[in-house]
């Protein structure tokens, strides 16, 4: 980040807006991360009465574009399932089927239990999915057949001990490489948008050595990391 010509604790609204205008050359992700860091600093400064108000409160973060997902083609899916059969890996075939036919991410597939597969009502209950929420997804006849045998317990492992999300991700990724298919298993941890909170959830004072009192330093450069190209 280019240095302010002012002390970071003495910046006003106009100076903050001028600084923000100079950041337009950086990528959207870099600008969002930078603004989040700067706002965290000023939230801390307001909490400890170092400034009266956040000078970045009028700055708008750049919107992040949204791209439509690119689903796996039928040819790619056939190649993946054929590789599962060739390697005698029915557990990975069930995991791939849950991703392809029901849209489950790797953590959801790894944790799916048979009692959450309702064949009669043609639905799957995904527990503690994205956002720690439960949701129902459709269960097609094709997918129901892929999830056999019905022996209870974990669906992917057919009743054996469940994979962790990381372990299942690694196994499926290696399978996809061997199948020569350029696709990925949906991740269980999508990137979170930068926080727009103007005040921290808690105000924690800076640490000080024993017997001394913490004093904030006045910096000649603005808070936040130096942006790099992303």
Buried (B, 14 or more C-beta within 10 A) or exposed (E): BEEBEEEBBEBEBEBBEEBBEEBEEBEEBBBBBBBBBBBBBBBBBBBEEBBEEBBBEEBEBBEEEEEEEEEBEEEBBEBBBEBBEEEEBBBBBBBBBBBBBBBBBBBBBBBBBBEBBEEEEEBBBBEEBEEEEEBEBEBEEEBBEBBEEEEEBBBBBBBEEBBEBEEBBBBBEEBBEEBEBEBEBBEBEEEEEBEEEBBBEEEEEEEEEEEEEEEEEEEEEBBBEEBEEE
